[in-house]
Amino acid sequence: MRPVTDPDLLATLEADERPQQPMLRAVREPSVVAQLEYGLDLSKPDDEIRAAIAKLPETEKKRAHDLWAEHRVQKLYQGTG
């Protein structure tokens, strides 16, 4: 294998090794992803979230449920749920 010498590629590889910035971490938060991808507000009561997920296409429902579950687990571990 040849060593990487392209400066742009090296910069990209080094950037991948740096710690995540707060904004990038926020984009991975289930509540943010659910809002961006599906327009779901996971801070709403459970009945409203269930109703909103029920309106999604069948192919999207599992992902939305998974995000909701992950959000709930994070809240429990943070002591806010």
Phi and psi in radians as a Rosetta constraint file:
Dihedral C 1 N 2 CA 2 C 2 CIRCULARHARMONIC -1.442 0.35
Dihedral N 2 CA 2 C 2 N 3 CIRCULARHARMONIC 2.583 0.35
Dihedral C 2 N 3 CA 3 C 3 CIRCULARHARMONIC -1.210 0.35
Dihedral N 3 CA 3 C 3 N 4 CIRCULARHARMONIC 2.638 0.35
Dihedral C 3 N 4 CA 4 C 4 CIRCULARHARMONIC -1.368 0.35
Dihedral N 4 CA 4 C 4 N 5 CIRCULARHARMONIC 2.208 0.35
Dihedral C 4 N 5 CA 5 C 5 CIRCULARHARMONIC -2.151 0.35
Dihedral N 5 CA 5 C 5 N 6 CIRCULARHARMONIC -0.229 0.35
Dihedral C 5 N 6 CA 6 C 6 CIRCULARHARMONIC -1.167 0.35
Dihedral N 6 CA 6 C 6 N 7 CIRCULARHARMONIC 2.104 0.35
Dihedral C 6 N 7 CA 7 C 7 CIRCULARHARMONIC -1.054 0.35
Dihedral N 7 CA 7 C 7 N 8 CIRCULARHARMONIC -0.671 0.35
Dihedral C 7 N 8 CA 8 C 8 CIRCULARHARMONIC -1.158 0.35
Dihedral N 8 CA 8 C 8 N 9 CIRCULARHARMONIC -0.729 0.35
Dihedral C 8 N 9 CA 9 C 9 CIRCULARHARMONIC -1.147 0.35
Dihedral N 9 CA 9 C 9 N 10 CIRCULARHARMONIC -0.725 0.35
Dihedral C 9 N 10 CA 10 C 10 CIRCULARHARMONIC -1.048 0.35
Dihedral N 10 CA 10 C 10 N 11 CIRCULARHARMONIC -0.770 0.35
Dihedral C 10 N 11 CA 11 C 11 CIRCULARHARMONIC -1.082 0.35
Dihedral N 11 CA 11 C 11 N 12 CIRCULARHARMONIC -0.703 0.35
Dihedral C 11 N 12 CA 12 C 12 CIRCULARHARMONIC -1.131 0.35
Dihedral N 12 CA 12 C 12 N 13 CIRCULARHARMONIC -0.780 0.35
Dihedral C 12 N 13 CA 13 C 13 CIRCULARHARMONIC -1.103 0.35
Dihedral N 13 CA 13 C 13 N 14 CIRCULARHARMONIC -0.725 0.35
Dihedral C 13 N 14 CA 14 C 14 CIRCULARHARMONIC -1.167 0.35
Dihedral N 14 CA 14 C 14 N 15 CIRCULARHARMONIC -0.659 0.35
Dihedral C 14 N 15 CA 15 C 15 CIRCULARHARMONIC -1.099 0.35
Dihedral N 15 CA 15 C 15 N 16 CIRCULARHARMONIC -0.640 0.35
Dihedral C 15 N 16 CA 16 C 16 CIRCULARHARMONIC -1.141 0.35
Dihedral N 16 CA 16 C 16 N 17 CIRCULARHARMONIC -0.428 0.35
Dihedral C 16 N 17 CA 17 C 17 CIRCULARHARMONIC -1.528 0.35
Dihedral N 17 CA 17 C 17 N 18 CIRCULARHARMONIC -0.233 0.35
Dihedral C 17 N 18 CA 18 C 18 CIRCULARHARMONIC -1.272 0.35
Dihedral N 18 CA 18 C 18 N 19 CIRCULARHARMONIC 2.668 0.35
Dihedral C 18 N 19 CA 19 C 19 CIRCULARHARMONIC -1.054 0.35
Dihedral N 19 CA 19 C 19 N 20 CIRCULARHARMONIC 2.608 0.35
Dihedral C 19 N 20 CA 20 C 20 CIRCULARHARMONIC -1.131 0.35
Dihedral N 20 CA 20 C 20 N 21 CIRCULARHARMONIC 2.432 0.35
Dihedral C 20 N 21 CA 21 C 21 CIRCULARHARMONIC -1.339 0.35
Dihedral N 21 CA 21 C 21 N 22 CIRCULARHARMONIC 2.677 0.35
Dihedral C 21 N 22 CA 22 C 22 CIRCULARHARMONIC -0.942 0.35
Dihedral N 22 CA 22 C 22 N 23 CIRCULARHARMONIC -0.681 0.35
Dihedral C 22 N 23 CA 23 C 23 CIRCULARHARMONIC -1.116 0.35
Dihedral N 23 CA 23 C 23 N 24 CIRCULARHARMONIC -0.703 0.35
Dihedral C 23 N 24 CA 24 C 24 CIRCULARHARMONIC -1.165 0.35
Dihedral N 24 CA 24 C 24 N 25 CIRCULARHARMONIC -0.652 0.35
Dihedral C 24 N 25 CA 25 C 25 CIRCULARHARMONIC -1.125 0.35
Dihedral N 25 CA 25 C 25 N 26 CIRCULARHARMONIC -0.697 0.35
Dihedral C 25 N 26 CA 26 C 26 CIRCULARHARMONIC -1.071 0.35
Dihedral N 26 CA 26 C 26 N 27 CIRCULARHARMONIC -0.624 0.35
Dihedral C 26 N 27 CA 27 C 27 CIRCULARHARMONIC -1.150 0.35
Dihedral N 27 CA 27 C 27 N 28 CIRCULARHARMONIC -0.397 0.35
Dihedral C 27 N 28 CA 28 C 28 CIRCULARHARMONIC -1.518 0.35
Dihedral N 28 CA 28 C 28 N 29 CIRCULARHARMONIC -0.165 0.35
Dihedral C 28 N 29 CA 29 C 29 CIRCULARHARMONIC -1.093 0.35
Dihedral N 29 CA 29 C 29 N 30 CIRCULARHARMONIC 2.309 0.35
Dihedral C 29 N 30 CA 30 C 30 CIRCULARHARMONIC -0.963 0.35
Dihedral N 30 CA 30 C 30 N 31 CIRCULARHARMONIC -0.673 0.35
Dihedral C 30 N 31 CA 31 C 31 CIRCULARHARMONIC -1.165 0.35
Dihedral N 31 CA 31 C 31 N 32 CIRCULARHARMONIC -0.621 0.35
Dihedral C 31 N 32 CA 32 C 32 CIRCULARHARMONIC -1.238 0.35
Dihedral N 32 CA 32 C 32 N 33 CIRCULARHARMONIC -0.785 0.35
Dihedral C 32 N 33 CA 33 C 33 CIRCULARHARMONIC -1.093 0.35
Dihedral N 33 CA 33 C 33 N 34 CIRCULARHARMONIC -0.761 0.35
Dihedral C 33 N 34 CA 34 C 34 CIRCULARHARMONIC -1.074 0.35
Dihedral N 34 CA 34 C 34 N 35 CIRCULARHARMONIC -0.685 0.35
Dihedral C 34 N 35 CA 35 C 35 CIRCULARHARMONIC -1.186 0.35
Dihedral N 35 CA 35 C 35 N 36 CIRCULARHARMONIC -0.790 0.35
Dihedral C 35 N 36 CA 36 C 36 CIRCULARHARMONIC -1.190 0.35
Dihedral N 36 CA 36 C 36 N 37 CIRCULARHARMONIC -0.775 0.35
Dihedral C 36 N 37 CA 37 C 37 CIRCULARHARMONIC -1.437 0.35
Dihedral N 37 CA 37 C 37 N 38 CIRCULARHARMONIC -0.624 0.35
Dihedral C 37 N 38 CA 38 C 38 CIRCULARHARMONIC -2.207 0.35
Dihedral N 38 CA 38 C 38 N 39 CIRCULARHARMONIC -0.072 0.35
Dihedral C 38 N 39 CA 39 C 39 CIRCULARHARMONIC 1.238 0.35
Dihedral N 39 CA 39 C 39 N 40 CIRCULARHARMONIC 0.399 0.35
Dihedral C 39 N 40 CA 40 C 40 CIRCULARHARMONIC -1.564 0.35
Dihedral N 40 CA 40 C 40 N 41 CIRCULARHARMONIC 2.332 0.35
Dihedral C 40 N 41 CA 41 C 41 CIRCULARHARMONIC -1.787 0.35
Dihedral N 41 CA 41 C 41 N 42 CIRCULARHARMONIC 1.772 0.35
Dihedral C 41 N 42 CA 42 C 42 CIRCULARHARMONIC -1.306 0.35
Dihedral N 42 CA 42 C 42 N 43 CIRCULARHARMONIC -0.013 0.35
Dihedral C 42 N 43 CA 43 C 43 CIRCULARHARMONIC -1.537 0.35
Dihedral N 43 CA 43 C 43 N 44 CIRCULARHARMONIC -0.122 0.35
Dihedral C 43 N 44 CA 44 C 44 CIRCULARHARMONIC -1.267 0.35
Dihedral N 44 CA 44 C 44 N 45 CIRCULARHARMONIC 2.870 0.35
Dihedral C 44 N 45 CA 45 C 45 CIRCULARHARMONIC -1.058 0.35
Dihedral N 45 CA 45 C 45 N 46 CIRCULARHARMONIC 2.665 0.35
Dihedral C 45 N 46 CA 46 C 46 CIRCULARHARMONIC -0.931 0.35
Dihedral N 46 CA 46 C 46 N 47 CIRCULARHARMONIC -0.727 0.35
Dihedral C 46 N 47 CA 47 C 47 CIRCULARHARMONIC -1.061 0.35
Dihedral N 47 CA 47 C 47 N 48 CIRCULARHARMONIC -0.677 0.35
Dihedral C 47 N 48 CA 48 C 48 CIRCULARHARMONIC -1.203 0.35
Dihedral N 48 CA 48 C 48 N 49 CIRCULARHARMONIC -0.664 0.35
Dihedral C 48 N 49 CA 49 C 49 CIRCULARHARMONIC -1.163 0.35
Dihedral N 49 CA 49 C 49 N 50 CIRCULARHARMONIC -0.787 0.35
Dihedral C 49 N 50 CA 50 C 50 CIRCULARHARMONIC -1.003 0.35
Dihedral N 50 CA 50 C 50 N 51 CIRCULARHARMONIC -0.771 0.35
Dihedral C 50 N 51 CA 51 C 51 CIRCULARHARMONIC -1.121 0.35
Dihedral N 51 CA 51 C 51 N 52 CIRCULARHARMONIC -0.692 0.35
Dihedral C 51 N 52 CA 52 C 52 CIRCULARHARMONIC -1.181 0.35
Dihedral N 52 CA 52 C 52 N 53 CIRCULARHARMONIC -0.713 0.35
Dihedral C 52 N 53 CA 53 C 53 CIRCULARHARMONIC -1.149 0.35
Dihedral N 53 CA 53 C 53 N 54 CIRCULARHARMONIC -0.647 0.35
Dihedral C 53 N 54 CA 54 C 54 CIRCULARHARMONIC -1.069 0.35
Dihedral N 54 CA 54 C 54 N 55 CIRCULARHARMONIC -0.460 0.35
Dihedral C 54 N 55 CA 55 C 55 CIRCULARHARMONIC -1.426 0.35
Dihedral N 55 CA 55 C 55 N 56 CIRCULARHARMONIC -0.215 0.35
Dihedral C 55 N 56 CA 56 C 56 CIRCULARHARMONIC -1.291 0.35
Dihedral N 56 CA 56 C 56 N 57 CIRCULARHARMONIC 2.743 0.35
Dihedral C 56 N 57 CA 57 C 57 CIRCULARHARMONIC -1.048 0.35
Dihedral N 57 CA 57 C 57 N 58 CIRCULARHARMONIC 2.587 0.35
Dihedral C 57 N 58 CA 58 C 58 CIRCULARHARMONIC -0.901 0.35
Dihedral N 58 CA 58 C 58 N 59 CIRCULARHARMONIC -0.641 0.35
Dihedral C 58 N 59 CA 59 C 59 CIRCULARHARMONIC -1.217 0.35
Dihedral N 59 CA 59 C 59 N 60 CIRCULARHARMONIC -0.262 0.35
Dihedral C 59 N 60 CA 60 C 60 CIRCULARHARMONIC -1.823 0.35
Dihedral N 60 CA 60 C 60 N 61 CIRCULARHARMONIC -0.254 0.35
Dihedral C 60 N 61 CA 61 C 61 CIRCULARHARMONIC -1.101 0.35
Dihedral N 61 CA 61 C 61 N 62 CIRCULARHARMONIC -0.755 0.35
Dihedral C 61 N 62 CA 62 C 62 CIRCULARHARMONIC -1.084 0.35
Dihedral N 62 CA 62 C 62 N 63 CIRCULARHARMONIC -0.790 0.35
Dihedral C 62 N 63 CA 63 C 63 CIRCULARHARMONIC -1.062 0.35
Dihedral N 63 CA 63 C 63 N 64 CIRCULARHARMONIC -0.746 0.35
Dihedral C 63 N 64 CA 64 C 64 CIRCULARHARMONIC -1.121 0.35
Dihedral N 64 CA 64 C 64 N 65 CIRCULARHARMONIC -0.740 0.35
Dihedral C 64 N 65 CA 65 C 65 CIRCULARHARMONIC -1.098 0.35
Dihedral N 65 CA 65 C 65 N 66 CIRCULARHARMONIC -0.723 0.35
Dihedral C 65 N 66 CA 66 C 66 CIRCULARHARMONIC -1.081 0.35
Dihedral N 66 CA 66 C 66 N 67 CIRCULARHARMONIC -0.736 0.35
Dihedral C 66 N 67 CA 67 C 67 CIRCULARHARMONIC -1.109 0.35
Dihedral N 67 CA 67 C 67 N 68 CIRCULARHARMONIC -0.730 0.35
Dihedral C 67 N 68 CA 68 C 68 CIRCULARHARMONIC -1.088 0.35
Dihedral N 68 CA 68 C 68 N 69 CIRCULARHARMONIC -0.799 0.35
Dihedral C 68 N 69 CA 69 C 69 CIRCULARHARMONIC -1.073 0.35
Dihedral N 69 CA 69 C 69 N 70 CIRCULARHARMONIC -0.772 0.35
Dihedral C 69 N 70 CA 70 C 70 CIRCULARHARMONIC -1.091 0.35
Dihedral N 70 CA 70 C 70 N 71 CIRCULARHARMONIC -0.709 0.35
Dihedral C 70 N 71 CA 71 C 71 CIRCULARHARMONIC -1.050 0.35
Dihedral N 71 CA 71 C 71 N 72 CIRCULARHARMONIC -0.797 0.35
Dihedral C 71 N 72 CA 72 C 72 CIRCULARHARMONIC -1.110 0.35
Dihedral N 72 CA 72 C 72 N 73 CIRCULARHARMONIC -0.731 0.35
Dihedral C 72 N 73 CA 73 C 73 CIRCULARHARMONIC -1.117 0.35
Dihedral N 73 CA 73 C 73 N 74 CIRCULARHARMONIC -0.742 0.35
Dihedral C 73 N 74 CA 74 C 74 CIRCULARHARMONIC -1.056 0.35
Dihedral N 74 CA 74 C 74 N 75 CIRCULARHARMONIC -0.728 0.35
Dihedral C 74 N 75 CA 75 C 75 CIRCULARHARMONIC -1.111 0.35
Dihedral N 75 CA 75 C 75 N 76 CIRCULARHARMONIC -0.684 0.35
Dihedral C 75 N 76 CA 76 C 76 CIRCULARHARMONIC -1.122 0.35
Dihedral N 76 CA 76 C 76 N 77 CIRCULARHARMONIC -0.772 0.35
Dihedral C 76 N 77 CA 77 C 77 CIRCULARHARMONIC -1.174 0.35
Dihedral N 77 CA 77 C 77 N 78 CIRCULARHARMONIC -0.490 0.35
Dihedral C 77 N 78 CA 78 C 78 CIRCULARHARMONIC -1.474 0.35
Dihedral N 78 CA 78 C 78 N 79 CIRCULARHARMONIC -0.109 0.35
Dihedral C 78 N 79 CA 79 C 79 CIRCULARHARMONIC 1.364 0.35
Dihedral N 79 CA 79 C 79 N 80 CIRCULARHARMONIC 0.321 0.35
Dihedral C 79 N 80 CA 80 C 80 CIRCULARHARMONIC -1.975 0.35
Dihedral N 80 CA 80 C 80 N 81 CIRCULARHARMONIC 0.132 0.35
